[in-house]
Structure formats: structure tokens, C-alpha cells
């Protein structure tokens, strides 16, 4: 009895679907690789540029993350330390000098025209989140801030909700932070401070470093390899079935 093509129809269809899915995943990783390389190149270029003046408020609505995020800026403002907000973090992908659990200190900065910009002043380790433990860093008066434009983070599936009563946040949300502090409208972006370092060293600002993981080629080869393995397994099954039927 010869091997029946009809008998292989269902396993063949399943194998074909599996191969298509695996090839699709591999192709998606190749696309992600191109996107990641473009992102790394853009970040490297922008972070290497000298700081420019902070865009005026009239231009804020025209700014966009794709073209403006990670641009270095410089401006003068006054920190409102009594409205400080703390964001819990276990580390930072773009700040290799920061390790371990701690908090990013977000402080509203008032510009000369009265507009407000949320500034991520830097990192404080666990145990130093209370402002009274780092009073030297509560600088007053006009401060020339050098930093990087950043945009709000979107919440993830497992991102905890903020706890305004404890002044504790888990994602960078300048508008939400400002609202919780009764500040009213703020810039649609925030600024990650690079300089100056405050007296006492806390909060600890610092330059961002492009250190994004790019293993998409490895992932793509894995998916393509699995597709090839599935094809070989199916063809081996067909050969075994064919020989078995011929031997009956």
C-alpha cells in the first residue's frame, strides 16, 4: 500500500503554518534589527551634539519624540524643591553609572516666563529619598541646567499605579506628576539633567550613554533555524511513512 497524500494533508498543513509563523518571526526580528540600529545611530548622534537653547513654549506643540527626543538642551530656571516627586527604579539602561534600587528625583523648574518644565535631576539611592537627608542638593535661585529632552513613558502591563499620597511613582509621567502636585500645565516633555552636579552630589545627574541591547540577528537566525528544522522533521516523517506503507 502506497503512502497516501491525503494522510499527509493535515500534518502537512500544520507544518506549513508552523514554518510560515517561524519565518514571519524571523523576518520581524530582521526588521527590528534595522530599527534598533537606526535608533542607536540617532541617539549616538544626538547625544554627541553640543546643547542648544530649550525650545520656546510656542514651539512645544510642534515637538515630536521621533525628531526631538534625546536632543541636548540648556536653559536657566528655578527649582521648586517643595514639589519634588520621586520615581522608584531598579536601574537605568542609559545610565551605566547607576546600579541598584533607588529613586529618580523629578523637580519642576520654573522658566523666566513662568512656564514649568519637569526635570529629572538624577538618582538617589535607597535610604536617601527623603529630601532632608540631602539638603545641600536643594540649590536655590537661577540654575543653568544642561540636559536631554525626553518624552513620557507609556504604562506597561505590570507597571504599578502611582501612589501620590506617598509621593511615589513608577513611570515617567510629567503631566500626571504635575497634576498630583497641583502645578497645572507643564511642558509635554521632561529634561534629564546632565549638569550641574549639586553640592553633596545628590541627586546624581549624569550624561546618558547609548547602551541598547541589539540581539535581533541572533533571534532571527534562531527562528529561521527552527523553520528549517521543522521542514526537515516533516520531510523525515513523510519518508518514514512512505517506506512503512511500501513495506506492508
MOUR-V171767 format. One record per run of one state. SS is the DSSP state (h for helix, s for strand, l for the rest). FROM is the first residue (numbers start at 1). TO is the last residue. Records with the same first field share a line. If there is no record, write none. Layout:
SS: FROM-TO + FROM-TO
This chain:
l: 1-5 + 49-51 + 54-56 + 63-64 + 69-71 + 80-80 + 84-84 + 90-101 + 111-115 + 126-130 + 138-141 + 152-162 + 167-167 + 170-173 + 181-188 + 196-203 + 205-215 + 247-248
h: 6-48 + 57-62 + 65-68 + 81-83 + 131-137 + 164-166 + 174-180 + 216-246
s: 52-53 + 72-79 + 85-89 + 102-110 + 116-125 + 142-151 + 163-163 + 168-169 + 189-195 + 204-204
